[in-house]
C-alpha cells in the first residue's frame, strides 16, 4: 500500500509538472530592462543561474553587451575579446556575395581567414551595440491629449521624439531612436554605438551553410550549418571608425563563452536578439484579410518573380552569383506566407481572436466607466478594415509587383528629385551637382548584381499580373494605354522599354549624369511608368488615410483596454526590431497525430539527405569524410554521434536570425536560424504545443571551424567550456566560468 501511495504521489507530481510545462507557454518577447520585475523568478525556477544584472546592465558588462544588430535585419553575438562575431550564414549571405566573384566564389567555396590580414572588409556593413534603454513614455506624451486628432497626435509625438533623440546623442558618437511599444501606449529610447569597419573572417560553403535550401526552409528535421563569422574593428580609442588598415579588433564589454558540453531535453535556455515584427494583438478582421487576400497575393507574385529569376540564374554562373541573395530573400518569405496561411486556417486563429473580442465587449458592458474610455476601440478597427479592404489588393500588387518587382522601375524613381531640380529654371546649380554626384555614387553598386534579361522579363510578367488582377479603376491609365498600344503583348512592351530607357546599363546612366537634362528623365519610358504608378497609388491610398488613423487609434485603445481588463497578466509588446529576451527549454514536439520529432538532428541525417544531382543536397567531400570516419573530436554527443541542429521552445521571428541560444550560466550553446513549418502562424498567434525555434548546435559550428576549415586561429581566441550547468545547490565555478563577464 505504501509503495502504491508513493508511486501515486510521484505520478501526481509528474503530472503537475507536465501540466505546468504544457500550459506555461514559453511565449513572450520580453524587454530586457524589465526582466527583473517581470520574468526573473520564473526564469530562475526553470534553471537560470545568472542574476538579472548579469543579463541586462547599464553599469557593468552583461549579456546585452555581446549582442548586436547585424546589418539591417539580423542579430549577431560577440564570441571573443577580439571582436569576433557570429551570425547566420543567411544573415551574412549578402555580404559574402558582395565580395565574391566568379574567380573567388566564397558562396560556393567558403572562406576562412588564417590571420587578421586575410579578413575581407565588407563595404557598408554595420553592427550596432545597444548601450542602454530608457522609458521615455511620460516625455513622449507631453502635450498629447485624448481630444487630439490622430494627425495632430502623431505630429506632437514626432516633435517630442526628435527632441529626446537630440538630447540623448548630444556631444556623443552614439545614435538613438525612440520606438513605440504596446501599440503606441509606451515609448522607449534605445541608444546605440554603431561600428562601420566589419570584416569577413570565415564562412562555410553554401553546401553547409545553406544545406537543404528552399526545400528544407522552415522545416524540421534540419541539417544546416547556418553560420558565418565576422570581426568588428575599431579605432585606436576602441570607438567606431571608418575602415582603415590601422584599425584594431574591437574590445567588447562582454563576450559569450562557447559551451561544447552538449544539451539534453528540458535544459533551460534563452535567446537575446532583435525580433523584427509581430502582430500578436491583431484582431479577427486583420486575420481574415491576411488569410483571404494578403498572403495569397504575396505568394502568387513572389512565385512568379522566383520563376523568372531562376530561369535567368540557371543560364549563367555569373548571373546565379549575382542573384543568389535576391533570390534567397524573395524565396524565404514566399514560403513563409504559404505556411502562415495554412497555420492560421488550421489553428482557427480568426475564431480565437473573435472570442477575445467577445470577452472584451462583455467586460465593457459590465464596466460603464471602461466603456466610455475603450468602447470605440473595436468599432474603429472594424470600420477601418472595411475601407482598407477596398484597396488592399492594389496595395500588395504595388508593393510586390512594382516597388519590389523589376529593378529598373525603382532605380528610375531615384532620379525624380534630379528631374525636379533640372525642370526648375531657378534651381541653384550646386544643388543639381550635389544630387548628380549622389546618384553617380550609387550606379556601380546597382549594376554590380544586375541582369538586364532577368529584369526585362520581370517587367513583362509583373505588368501582366498587375493588369490581370488589380481592379481596372485602380490601375494607372498608363498601364491601360500599354495594353492598347501593344495589344496585350507585355513582352513586346518590355523589350521596347529596355531598348529606349537610359536606366538599363551602367554606361548609359553615367553618360546621362555627365550631361543631365530634365527632358531625358521625364521622357524615359521606365521613369514615366513608375511615376504613373506612384501617382495613381497615392491617389488610391489617400482614400485610406482616415481609416489607417482610426485603425491606429483603435489598436492603441484595444491594447490599453486588454491590459486594464487583465491587470495581473504579464503582457509583452509586439516585436519592433529592438532587443528582446525569450526563454524556454530544449524540447521535442508532436506535429501531427502519431508523429514525433526529436529535439536534435545528427550528421547521419546529412548523408541520408545527400543527393549529388540537386544543388540543395550536395555534401562536400571533406564533410563526408569527417562524418564517415566519425572524426568529431571533442564535439560529439556522449553516444558518439555528432549533433547538427536542435529545437527549443523560444518565441522568435525574423530579425532573431543569428541570435545566440544561451544556457543557464550565460554560455553559447546554439545559433537561432529558423522557425518550424507547423507554427508559421506564430507572428500572429503563439501556439506552445507546436512553436519551436530551429537552431544550429554550437558544437556543429565548432566542428566545421575546426575539422572542416582547419581554422585553429579562430578557435584559439574563443573561451571554450566543457561542463554542463549544475544545480544551484552544487558548486562548480571554474576559472572559465568566472570569465563569463568580461569587463
C-alpha positions as CSV (number, residue, x, y, z in Angstrom):
1,X,0.0,0.0,0.0
2,X,2.8,2.4,0.9
3,X,4.6,1.5,-2.4
4,X,1.4,2.3,-4.3
5,X,0.8,5.6,-2.4
6,X,4.4,6.6,-3.1
7,X,4.1,5.9,-6.8
8,X,0.8,7.7,-6.9
9,X,2.4,10.8,-5.4
10,X,5.2,10.6,-7.9
11,X,2.7,10.4,-10.7
12,X,0.8,13.3,-9.3
13,X,4.0,15.4,-9.1
14,X,5.0,14.4,-12.6
15,X,1.5,15.2,-13.8
16,X,1.6,18.6,-12.3
17,X,5.0,19.2,-13.8
18,X,3.8,18.2,-17.2
19,X,0.7,20.3,-16.9
20,X,2.8,23.2,-15.9
21,X,5.0,22.8,-18.9
22,X,2.0,22.4,-21.2
23,X,0.1,25.4,-20.0
24,X,3.0,27.7,-19.2
25,X,3.9,28.6,-22.8
26,X,7.4,29.9,-23.4
27,X,5.7,32.8,-25.1
28,X,7.0,36.3,-24.9
29,X,9.5,38.7,-26.4
30,X,10.4,40.5,-23.2
31,X,12.0,43.9,-22.8
32,X,15.4,43.1,-21.1
33,X,15.5,46.1,-18.8
34,X,12.2,44.8,-17.3
35,X,13.1,41.1,-16.7
36,X,14.0,41.7,-13.1
37,X,10.4,42.8,-12.4
38,X,8.5,40.6,-14.8
39,X,10.4,37.4,-15.6
40,X,13.4,36.7,-13.3
41,X,11.7,34.5,-10.8
42,X,10.1,32.3,-13.5
43,X,13.5,32.0,-15.2
44,X,15.3,31.2,-12.0
45,X,12.8,28.4,-11.2
46,X,13.3,27.0,-14.7
47,X,17.1,26.8,-14.1
48,X,18.6,30.2,-14.8
49,X,21.9,30.7,-12.8
50,X,22.6,34.3,-13.6
51,X,21.4,37.4,-11.9
52,X,19.2,39.9,-13.7
53,X,22.1,42.3,-13.6
54,X,24.3,39.8,-15.5
55,X,21.7,39.7,-18.3
56,X,21.0,43.4,-18.7
57,X,23.0,46.2,-17.1
58,X,24.0,49.7,-18.0
59,X,26.7,50.0,-15.3
60,X,28.7,46.8,-16.0
61,X,29.3,44.3,-18.7
62,X,26.3,42.0,-19.2
63,X,24.9,39.6,-21.8
64,X,23.3,42.5,-23.7
65,X,26.7,43.9,-24.4
66,X,27.6,40.8,-26.5
67,X,24.5,41.2,-28.7
68,X,24.4,43.3,-31.9
69,X,22.1,44.3,-34.6
70,X,23.9,42.8,-37.6
71,X,23.4,44.8,-40.8
72,X,19.8,45.9,-41.4
73,X,17.8,42.9,-40.2
74,X,19.6,40.3,-38.2
75,X,21.2,39.6,-34.9
76,X,24.8,38.7,-34.1
77,X,26.9,38.0,-31.0
78,X,30.5,38.6,-29.9
79,X,32.4,35.4,-29.1
80,X,35.9,36.6,-28.2
81,X,37.7,39.5,-26.6
82,X,38.9,40.4,-30.1
83,X,35.6,41.4,-31.6
84,X,34.9,38.0,-33.3
85,X,31.2,38.0,-34.3
86,X,29.0,35.0,-35.0
87,X,25.7,35.2,-37.0
88,X,23.8,33.1,-39.5
89,X,25.1,32.3,-42.9
90,X,21.9,33.6,-44.4
91,X,22.4,36.9,-42.5
92,X,25.9,37.2,-43.9
93,X,24.8,36.0,-47.3
94,X,24.5,39.4,-49.0
95,X,27.8,40.5,-47.5
96,X,29.6,37.3,-48.6
97,X,28.0,37.6,-52.1
98,X,29.1,41.3,-52.3
99,X,32.8,40.4,-52.1
100,X,32.5,37.2,-54.2
101,X,33.4,36.9,-57.9
102,X,33.3,34.1,-60.3
103,X,37.1,33.6,-59.7
104,X,36.7,33.9,-55.9
105,X,33.2,32.4,-55.2
106,X,33.0,32.5,-51.4
107,X,29.4,31.4,-51.5
108,X,30.2,28.2,-53.3
109,X,33.6,27.6,-51.9
110,X,33.5,29.2,-48.4
111,X,36.2,31.4,-47.0
112,X,38.5,31.1,-43.9
113,X,40.9,33.9,-43.0
114,X,44.0,32.3,-41.4
115,X,45.1,35.6,-40.0
116,X,43.8,39.1,-39.5
117,X,45.4,40.4,-42.7
118,X,43.3,38.0,-44.8
119,X,40.0,39.1,-43.4
120,X,37.9,40.9,-46.0
121,X,36.4,44.3,-45.4
122,X,32.6,44.5,-46.2
123,X,31.6,47.9,-47.5
124,X,28.5,49.5,-45.9
125,X,28.0,46.7,-43.4
126,X,27.4,47.9,-39.8
127,X,26.8,46.4,-36.4
128,X,25.1,48.2,-33.6
129,X,25.6,47.6,-29.8
130,X,22.8,48.6,-27.5
131,X,24.2,51.0,-24.9
132,X,21.0,51.4,-22.9
133,X,17.2,51.5,-22.9
134,X,15.2,54.2,-21.2
135,X,11.5,54.5,-20.6
136,X,10.5,57.9,-22.1
137,X,6.7,57.4,-22.2
138,X,5.9,60.4,-20.0
139,X,8.2,62.7,-22.0
140,X,6.8,61.4,-25.3
141,X,3.2,62.1,-24.1
142,X,3.9,65.7,-23.0
143,X,1.4,67.9,-24.9
144,X,-0.6,64.9,-26.1
145,X,-4.3,64.7,-25.2
146,X,-7.2,62.3,-25.9
147,X,-9.0,65.1,-27.7
148,X,-6.3,65.4,-30.4
149,X,-6.8,64.1,-33.9
150,X,-4.5,61.2,-34.8
151,X,-2.6,63.5,-37.2
152,X,-2.1,66.1,-34.5
153,X,-1.1,63.4,-32.0
154,X,1.4,62.0,-34.5
155,X,2.9,65.4,-35.2
156,X,3.3,66.1,-31.5
157,X,4.9,62.7,-30.9
158,X,7.4,63.3,-33.8
159,X,8.3,66.6,-32.2
160,X,8.9,65.1,-28.8
161,X,10.8,62.2,-30.4
162,X,13.3,64.4,-32.2
163,X,13.9,66.4,-29.0
164,X,14.6,63.3,-26.9
165,X,16.9,61.8,-29.5
166,X,18.8,65.1,-29.9
167,X,19.3,65.4,-26.2
168,X,20.4,61.7,-25.8
169,X,23.0,61.9,-28.5
170,X,24.3,65.5,-27.9
171,X,28.1,65.6,-27.6
172,X,28.4,61.8,-28.1
173,X,29.2,59.5,-31.0
174,X,26.0,57.5,-30.3
175,X,22.9,57.2,-32.4
176,X,19.5,56.7,-30.9
177,X,15.8,56.0,-31.7
178,X,12.6,56.2,-29.8
179,X,10.4,53.2,-30.5
180,X,6.7,52.6,-29.8
181,X,5.6,49.7,-27.6
182,X,2.2,48.3,-26.9
183,X,0.6,49.9,-30.0
184,X,1.8,53.4,-29.0
185,X,0.9,53.3,-25.3
186,X,4.5,53.2,-24.2
187,X,7.8,54.5,-25.6
188,X,11.4,53.6,-25.1
189,X,14.6,55.3,-26.1
190,X,17.3,53.0,-27.4
191,X,20.8,54.3,-27.6
192,X,23.3,52.5,-29.9
193,X,27.0,52.5,-30.7
194,X,27.4,51.8,-34.4
195,X,30.6,50.2,-35.9
196,X,31.4,50.6,-39.6
197,X,34.5,48.5,-40.1
198,X,33.3,44.9,-40.3
199,X,35.3,42.2,-42.0
200,X,34.6,38.7,-43.1
201,X,36.6,36.2,-41.1
202,X,35.0,32.9,-42.1
203,X,32.1,31.2,-43.8
204,X,31.3,27.6,-44.8
205,X,30.3,26.9,-48.4
206,X,26.7,27.1,-49.3
207,X,26.6,23.3,-49.3
208,X,26.9,23.5,-45.5
209,X,25.6,27.0,-44.7
210,X,22.5,26.6,-46.9
211,X,22.2,22.8,-46.9
212,X,18.6,21.9,-47.8
213,X,18.0,25.5,-49.1
214,X,14.4,26.2,-50.2
215,X,13.2,22.6,-49.8
216,X,14.1,22.4,-46.1
217,X,13.4,26.1,-45.3
218,X,11.1,26.4,-42.3
219,X,11.1,22.5,-42.0
220,X,12.2,20.1,-39.3
221,X,14.3,17.9,-39.3
222,X,17.1,20.2,-40.5
223,X,20.8,19.7,-41.0
224,X,22.0,23.1,-41.9
225,X,25.3,24.8,-40.7
226,X,23.7,28.2,-40.9
227,X,26.6,30.4,-39.6
228,X,29.2,32.8,-40.7
229,X,31.9,34.7,-38.8
230,X,32.9,38.4,-39.0
231,X,35.1,40.7,-36.9
232,X,34.3,44.1,-35.6
233,X,37.2,46.7,-35.9
234,X,37.5,50.0,-34.0
235,X,39.8,53.0,-34.0
236,X,42.7,53.3,-31.5
237,X,40.3,54.5,-28.8
238,X,38.1,51.4,-29.3
239,X,35.4,53.6,-30.7
240,X,33.7,53.3,-34.2
241,X,35.8,54.4,-37.1
242,X,35.6,54.2,-40.9
243,X,37.6,51.4,-42.4
244,X,41.4,51.7,-42.1
245,X,44.1,49.1,-42.2
246,X,45.3,50.7,-39.0
247,X,42.1,49.8,-37.1
248,X,42.3,47.2,-34.3
249,X,39.9,44.4,-33.3
250,X,37.1,45.8,-31.1
251,X,37.4,45.1,-27.3
252,X,33.9,44.3,-26.1
253,X,32.5,44.8,-22.6
254,X,31.3,41.2,-22.8
255,X,31.6,38.2,-25.0
256,X,30.0,34.8,-24.9
257,X,32.0,31.7,-23.9
258,X,31.3,28.6,-26.1
259,X,29.8,25.5,-24.4
260,X,30.6,22.2,-26.0
261,X,29.1,20.2,-23.1
262,X,26.0,19.3,-25.1
263,X,22.3,19.6,-24.5
264,X,19.6,17.5,-23.0
265,X,15.8,17.6,-23.3
266,X,14.4,20.1,-20.8
267,X,17.6,22.2,-20.5
268,X,16.9,25.8,-19.7
269,X,17.9,28.2,-22.5
270,X,17.3,31.7,-23.5
271,X,17.7,33.9,-26.6
272,X,18.6,37.6,-26.8
273,X,18.1,39.1,-30.1
274,X,16.2,41.7,-32.2
275,X,12.9,40.2,-33.4
276,X,11.7,42.3,-36.3
277,X,7.9,42.4,-36.4
278,X,4.9,40.5,-34.9
279,X,1.2,41.2,-34.7
280,X,0.1,39.2,-31.7
281,X,-2.7,41.6,-30.9
282,X,-4.1,41.6,-34.4
283,X,-7.9,41.4,-34.4
284,X,-10.1,39.0,-36.3
285,X,-10.6,41.4,-39.2
286,X,-6.9,41.6,-39.8
287,X,-6.5,37.8,-39.6
288,X,-9.3,37.4,-42.1
289,X,-7.7,39.8,-44.5
290,X,-4.4,38.1,-44.3
291,X,-5.8,34.6,-44.9
292,X,-8.3,35.5,-47.6
293,X,-6.3,38.1,-49.6
294,X,-3.0,39.5,-48.5
295,X,-1.0,36.3,-48.0
296,X,-2.2,34.5,-51.2
297,X,-1.5,37.7,-53.2
298,X,2.1,37.9,-51.9
299,X,2.7,34.2,-52.6
300,X,1.3,34.5,-56.1
301,X,3.5,37.4,-57.1
302,X,6.7,36.1,-55.5
303,X,6.2,32.7,-57.1
304,X,6.3,34.4,-60.5
305,X,9.3,36.5,-59.5
306,X,11.2,33.4,-58.4
307,X,10.4,31.6,-61.7
308,X,11.8,34.5,-63.7
309,X,14.9,34.8,-61.6
310,X,15.6,31.1,-61.5
311,X,15.3,30.9,-65.3
312,X,18.0,33.5,-65.7
313,X,20.2,32.1,-62.9
314,X,20.2,28.7,-64.4
315,X,21.6,30.0,-67.7
316,X,24.7,31.6,-66.3
317,X,27.0,31.0,-63.4
318,X,27.8,34.7,-63.2
319,X,24.0,35.5,-63.0
320,X,23.5,32.8,-60.4
321,X,26.0,34.5,-58.2
322,X,24.6,38.0,-58.9
323,X,21.1,37.0,-58.0
324,X,21.8,34.5,-55.2
325,X,21.0,36.9,-52.4
326,X,18.0,38.5,-54.2
327,X,16.5,35.0,-54.9
328,X,17.0,33.8,-51.3
329,X,15.4,36.9,-49.9
330,X,12.3,36.5,-52.1
331,X,12.0,32.8,-51.6
332,X,12.2,33.0,-47.8
333,X,9.0,34.8,-47.2
334,X,7.3,33.3,-50.2
335,X,7.4,30.0,-48.4
336,X,6.7,31.7,-45.0
337,X,3.4,33.2,-46.2
338,X,2.3,29.8,-47.6
339,X,2.9,28.3,-44.2
340,X,1.4,31.2,-42.2
341,X,-1.9,30.9,-44.2
342,X,-2.1,27.2,-43.6
343,X,-1.4,27.6,-39.9
344,X,-3.9,30.4,-39.4
345,X,-6.6,28.3,-41.0
346,X,-5.7,25.0,-39.3
347,X,-5.5,26.6,-35.8
348,X,-8.7,28.7,-36.4
349,X,-6.9,31.8,-35.3
350,X,-9.6,34.2,-36.5
351,X,-12.2,32.4,-34.4
352,X,-9.9,32.6,-31.3
353,X,-9.5,36.3,-32.0
354,X,-13.3,36.7,-32.2
355,X,-13.5,35.0,-28.8
356,X,-11.1,37.5,-27.3
357,X,-13.1,40.4,-28.8
358,X,-16.3,39.0,-27.4
359,X,-14.8,38.8,-24.0
360,X,-13.6,42.4,-24.3
361,X,-17.1,43.6,-25.3
362,X,-18.5,41.6,-22.4
363,X,-16.1,43.4,-20.0
364,X,-17.1,46.7,-21.4
365,X,-20.8,46.0,-21.0
366,X,-20.2,45.2,-17.3
367,X,-18.0,48.3,-16.7
368,X,-19.6,51.5,-18.0
369,X,-16.6,53.6,-17.0
370,X,-14.3,51.4,-19.1
371,X,-16.8,51.5,-22.0
372,X,-16.6,55.3,-22.1
373,X,-12.8,55.0,-22.4
374,X,-12.3,52.0,-24.6
375,X,-15.8,51.5,-26.2
376,X,-14.7,52.9,-29.5
377,X,-11.7,50.5,-29.9
378,X,-13.3,47.6,-31.8
379,X,-15.8,49.7,-33.9
380,X,-12.9,51.9,-35.1
381,X,-10.9,48.8,-36.1
382,X,-13.8,47.0,-37.8
383,X,-14.8,50.1,-39.9
384,X,-11.2,50.8,-40.7
385,X,-10.7,47.4,-42.2
386,X,-13.8,47.8,-44.4
387,X,-12.2,50.9,-46.1
388,X,-8.7,49.4,-46.2
389,X,-10.0,46.2,-47.7
390,X,-11.3,48.1,-50.8
391,X,-7.6,48.9,-51.7
392,X,-5.8,46.0,-50.1
393,X,-5.2,44.1,-53.3
394,X,-3.8,47.2,-55.0
395,X,-1.5,47.9,-52.1
396,X,0.1,44.5,-52.3
397,X,0.4,44.5,-56.0
398,X,2.1,47.9,-55.8
399,X,4.5,46.7,-53.1
400,X,5.4,43.3,-54.6
401,X,5.0,43.7,-58.3
402,X,6.1,47.3,-58.8
403,X,8.2,48.6,-55.9
404,X,9.8,45.2,-55.3
405,X,9.4,44.0,-58.8
406,X,11.6,45.0,-61.8
407,X,14.6,46.9,-60.6
408,X,14.5,49.3,-63.5
409,X,11.4,51.0,-62.0
410,X,12.8,51.5,-58.6
411,X,16.1,52.7,-60.0
412,X,14.4,55.2,-62.3
413,X,12.4,56.5,-59.5
414,X,15.6,57.6,-57.6
415,X,16.0,60.2,-60.3
416,X,12.8,62.0,-59.5
417,X,14.5,64.6,-57.3
418,X,17.0,65.4,-60.0
419,X,14.3,65.7,-62.6
420,X,12.5,68.3,-60.4
421,X,15.7,70.3,-59.9
422,X,16.5,70.2,-63.6
423,X,13.0,71.3,-64.6
424,X,13.1,74.3,-62.2
425,X,15.0,77.1,-64.0
426,X,15.6,78.9,-60.7
427,X,17.4,75.9,-59.1
428,X,20.8,76.6,-57.7
429,X,23.3,74.7,-59.9
430,X,25.2,73.5,-56.8
431,X,22.1,71.5,-55.8
432,X,22.0,69.9,-59.2
433,X,25.7,69.0,-58.9
434,X,25.2,67.6,-55.4
435,X,22.2,65.4,-56.5
436,X,24.1,64.2,-59.6
437,X,27.1,63.2,-57.5
438,X,24.9,61.4,-55.1
439,X,23.4,59.4,-57.9
440,X,26.7,58.7,-59.5
441,X,27.9,57.1,-56.3
442,X,25.0,54.6,-56.4
443,X,25.4,53.5,-60.1
444,X,28.2,50.9,-59.7
445,X,26.5,49.2,-56.8
446,X,23.2,49.0,-58.6
447,X,24.6,47.3,-61.7
448,X,27.0,45.0,-59.9
449,X,24.3,42.5,-59.3
450,X,22.0,43.3,-62.2
451,X,21.0,41.3,-65.2
452,X,19.2,43.1,-68.0
453,X,17.5,40.0,-69.3
454,X,16.0,39.0,-66.0
455,X,14.8,42.5,-65.3
456,X,13.2,42.8,-68.7
457,X,11.3,39.5,-68.2
458,X,10.3,40.7,-64.7
459,X,8.9,43.9,-66.1
460,X,6.8,42.0,-68.6
461,X,5.5,39.4,-66.1
462,X,4.8,41.9,-63.3
463,X,2.9,44.3,-65.6
464,X,0.8,41.4,-66.9
465,X,0.0,40.2,-63.3
466,X,-0.9,43.7,-62.3
467,X,-3.2,44.3,-65.3
468,X,-5.0,40.9,-64.8
469,X,-5.5,41.1,-61.1
470,X,-6.0,44.7,-59.9
471,X,-9.3,46.4,-60.4
472,X,-9.4,48.5,-63.6
473,X,-10.5,51.6,-61.7
474,X,-7.4,51.4,-59.5
475,X,-4.9,51.0,-62.3
476,X,-2.8,53.8,-63.8
477,X,-4.0,55.0,-67.2
478,X,-0.5,54.4,-68.5
479,X,-0.9,50.7,-68.0
480,X,-4.2,50.6,-69.9
481,X,-2.5,52.5,-72.7
482,X,0.3,50.0,-72.8
483,X,-2.2,47.2,-73.2
484,X,-3.9,49.0,-76.0
485,X,-0.8,50.1,-77.9
486,X,0.9,46.6,-77.7
487,X,-2.3,44.6,-78.0
488,X,-1.7,43.0,-74.6
489,X,1.8,41.8,-75.5
490,X,3.8,42.7,-72.4
491,X,6.9,41.0,-73.7
492,X,7.0,43.4,-76.7
493,X,6.4,46.4,-74.4
494,X,9.2,45.4,-72.0
495,X,11.6,44.9,-74.9
496,X,10.7,48.4,-76.2
497,X,11.3,49.9,-72.7
498,X,14.7,48.3,-72.5
499,X,15.7,49.4,-75.9
500,X,14.8,53.1,-75.2
501,X,15.4,53.6,-71.5
502,X,18.5,55.3,-70.1
503,X,18.3,53.2,-66.9
504,X,19.3,49.8,-68.4
505,X,23.1,50.0,-68.2
506,X,25.8,51.5,-66.1
507,X,27.3,53.2,-69.2
508,X,24.1,54.9,-70.3
509,X,23.3,56.1,-66.8
510,X,26.8,57.5,-66.3
511,X,26.7,59.2,-69.7
512,X,23.4,60.9,-68.8
513,X,24.7,62.0,-65.4
514,X,27.7,63.6,-67.1
515,X,25.2,65.8,-69.0
516,X,21.9,65.7,-67.2
517,X,18.8,67.1,-68.8
518,X,15.2,67.1,-67.4
519,X,13.7,66.0,-70.7
520,X,15.8,62.9,-70.8
521,X,14.4,61.7,-67.4
522,X,10.8,62.9,-67.9
523,X,10.5,61.2,-71.3
524,X,12.2,58.0,-70.3
525,X,9.6,55.1,-70.5
526,X,10.7,53.5,-67.3
527,X,10.5,56.8,-65.4
528,X,7.2,57.6,-66.9
529,X,5.8,54.2,-65.9
530,X,7.0,54.3,-62.3
531,X,5.8,57.9,-61.8
532,X,2.4,56.9,-63.2
533,X,2.1,54.0,-60.8
534,X,3.1,56.1,-57.8
535,X,0.8,58.9,-58.7
536,X,-2.2,56.6,-59.1
537,X,-1.3,54.6,-56.0
538,X,-1.0,57.8,-53.9
539,X,-4.4,58.9,-55.1
540,X,-5.9,55.5,-54.1
541,X,-4.2,55.5,-50.7
542,X,-5.4,59.0,-49.9
543,X,-8.8,57.4,-49.6
544,X,-7.5,55.2,-46.7
545,X,-5.7,57.9,-44.7
546,X,-8.5,58.4,-42.2
547,X,-9.0,54.6,-42.0
548,X,-5.4,54.0,-41.0
549,X,-5.6,56.7,-38.4
550,X,-8.7,55.1,-37.0
551,X,-7.0,51.7,-37.1
552,X,-4.0,53.0,-35.2
553,X,-6.3,54.6,-32.6
554,X,-8.5,51.6,-32.3
555,X,-5.4,49.3,-31.8
556,X,-4.0,51.6,-29.2
557,X,-7.3,51.7,-27.2
558,X,-7.8,47.9,-27.6
559,X,-4.3,47.2,-26.3
560,X,-4.7,49.6,-23.3
561,X,-8.1,48.1,-22.6
562,X,-6.8,44.5,-22.7
563,X,-4.1,45.3,-20.2
564,X,-6.6,47.0,-17.9
565,X,-9.1,44.2,-18.3
566,X,-6.4,41.7,-17.1
567,X,-4.2,43.7,-14.8
568,X,-2.4,40.5,-13.4
569,X,-1.4,39.2,-16.8
570,X,2.1,39.8,-17.9
571,X,1.9,41.4,-21.3
572,X,4.8,41.8,-23.7
573,X,4.9,44.2,-26.7
574,X,4.9,43.2,-30.3
575,X,8.3,42.9,-31.9
576,X,9.7,46.1,-33.3
577,X,13.4,45.2,-34.1
578,X,14.7,46.1,-30.7
579,X,16.5,43.9,-28.1
580,X,14.2,41.3,-26.5
581,X,14.7,38.2,-24.4
582,X,12.8,35.0,-24.8
583,X,13.4,31.9,-22.5
584,X,12.3,28.3,-22.6
585,X,13.8,24.8,-22.8
586,X,15.2,22.3,-25.3
587,X,12.2,20.3,-26.4
588,X,10.9,17.9,-29.0
589,X,7.3,18.1,-30.3
590,X,4.4,16.2,-31.9
591,X,3.4,18.0,-35.1
592,X,0.6,15.7,-36.0
593,X,-1.2,12.5,-34.9
594,X,1.2,9.6,-34.4
595,X,4.2,11.8,-35.5
596,X,7.0,12.7,-33.1
597,X,10.0,14.9,-33.8
598,X,13.1,14.6,-31.7
599,X,14.8,17.7,-30.4
600,X,18.1,17.1,-32.1
601,X,19.4,16.0,-35.5
602,X,22.8,14.5,-36.3
603,X,25.2,14.2,-39.2
604,X,23.7,10.9,-40.1
605,X,20.8,12.9,-41.5
606,X,23.1,14.8,-43.8
607,X,24.2,11.6,-45.5
608,X,20.6,10.4,-45.6
609,X,19.6,13.5,-47.5
610,X,22.6,13.6,-49.8
611,X,21.8,14.0,-53.4
612,X,24.7,15.0,-55.7
613,X,22.2,15.7,-58.6
614,X,20.5,18.5,-56.6
615,X,22.5,21.6,-55.5
616,X,20.4,21.9,-52.3
617,X,21.7,18.5,-51.0
618,X,25.3,18.3,-52.2
619,X,27.6,17.2,-49.4
620,X,31.2,18.5,-49.6
621,X,33.8,15.7,-49.8
622,X,35.7,16.8,-46.8
623,X,32.5,16.9,-44.7
624,X,31.5,13.5,-45.9
625,X,34.9,12.1,-44.9
626,X,34.6,13.6,-41.4
627,X,31.1,12.1,-41.0
628,X,32.1,8.6,-42.3
629,X,35.2,8.4,-40.2
630,X,33.5,9.9,-37.2
631,X,36.3,12.5,-36.8
632,X,34.2,14.6,-34.4
633,X,36.9,15.4,-31.8
634,X,35.5,16.8,-28.6
635,X,32.3,17.9,-30.2
636,X,30.4,14.6,-30.3
637,X,27.5,13.5,-28.2
638,X,28.0,11.0,-25.4
639,X,26.9,8.3,-27.8
640,X,29.5,9.2,-30.3
641,X,27.1,10.9,-32.7
642,X,27.5,14.4,-34.0
643,X,24.7,16.9,-33.4
644,X,23.8,19.4,-36.1
645,X,20.6,21.2,-35.3
646,X,18.4,21.4,-32.2
647,X,14.9,22.6,-31.1
648,X,13.9,25.0,-28.4
649,X,10.6,26.5,-27.2
650,X,11.7,30.1,-27.7
651,X,9.5,32.8,-29.1
652,X,11.3,34.3,-32.1
653,X,10.6,35.9,-35.5
654,X,12.5,37.5,-38.4
655,X,15.3,39.6,-37.0
656,X,16.1,37.0,-34.5
657,X,18.2,35.2,-37.2
658,X,21.7,34.9,-35.8
659,X,20.6,35.3,-32.2
660,X,22.5,33.3,-29.6
661,X,21.0,30.4,-27.7
662,X,22.4,30.8,-24.2
663,X,22.4,28.3,-21.4
664,X,21.6,28.8,-17.7
665,X,25.1,30.1,-17.0
666,X,25.4,32.5,-20.0
667,X,27.3,30.3,-22.4
668,X,26.6,29.9,-26.1
669,X,25.0,26.6,-27.0
670,X,23.5,27.4,-30.3
671,X,22.5,29.8,-33.0
672,X,18.8,30.5,-33.9
673,X,18.1,30.5,-37.6
674,X,14.5,29.4,-38.3
675,X,11.0,28.6,-37.1
676,X,9.1,25.4,-37.8
677,X,6.5,24.9,-40.5
678,X,3.7,23.8,-38.2
679,X,3.8,27.2,-36.4
680,X,4.1,29.6,-39.3
681,X,1.1,31.5,-37.7
682,X,3.4,32.4,-34.8
683,X,3.8,36.0,-35.7
684,X,0.1,36.4,-35.1
685,X,-0.7,33.6,-32.7
686,X,1.8,31.8,-30.5
687,X,1.0,28.0,-30.2
688,X,3.0,26.5,-27.3
689,X,2.4,22.9,-28.3
690,X,3.8,23.5,-31.8
691,X,6.0,26.5,-31.8
692,X,9.7,25.7,-31.9
693,X,12.9,27.5,-32.8
694,X,15.3,25.7,-35.0
695,X,18.9,26.3,-34.0
696,X,22.4,25.3,-35.1
697,X,24.0,23.3,-32.3
698,X,27.2,25.3,-31.4
699,X,29.2,22.0,-31.5
700,X,28.5,21.6,-35.2
701,X,29.7,25.2,-35.7
702,X,32.9,24.3,-33.9
703,X,33.3,21.1,-35.9
704,X,33.1,22.9,-39.2
705,X,35.6,25.6,-38.0
706,X,37.9,23.0,-36.5
707,X,37.8,19.9,-38.6
708,X,36.4,21.1,-41.9
709,X,38.1,24.5,-42.2
710,X,41.2,23.9,-40.0
711,X,40.8,27.4,-38.8
712,X,42.6,26.9,-35.5
713,X,43.3,30.6,-35.3
714,X,39.6,31.4,-34.8
715,X,39.2,28.6,-32.2
716,X,42.2,29.8,-30.2
717,X,40.7,33.1,-29.4
718,X,37.4,31.7,-28.1
719,X,36.7,30.6,-24.5
720,X,35.5,27.0,-24.7
721,X,33.6,25.5,-21.7
722,X,33.2,21.7,-21.4
723,X,31.0,21.3,-18.4
724,X,27.2,21.5,-18.2
725,X,25.4,23.9,-15.9
726,X,24.8,22.4,-12.5
727,X,22.1,22.9,-9.9
728,X,22.4,26.0,-7.7
729,X,22.9,23.7,-4.7
730,X,26.1,22.4,-6.2
731,X,29.3,24.4,-6.6
732,X,31.3,24.2,-9.8
733,X,32.8,27.6,-10.6
734,X,35.9,27.3,-12.8
735,X,38.3,29.9,-14.0
736,X,36.5,29.9,-17.4
737,X,33.1,30.4,-15.7
738,X,34.5,33.4,-13.8
739,X,35.4,34.9,-17.2
740,X,31.7,35.0,-18.2
741,X,31.6,38.7,-17.5
742,X,34.4,40.4,-19.3
743,X,35.0,44.0,-18.3
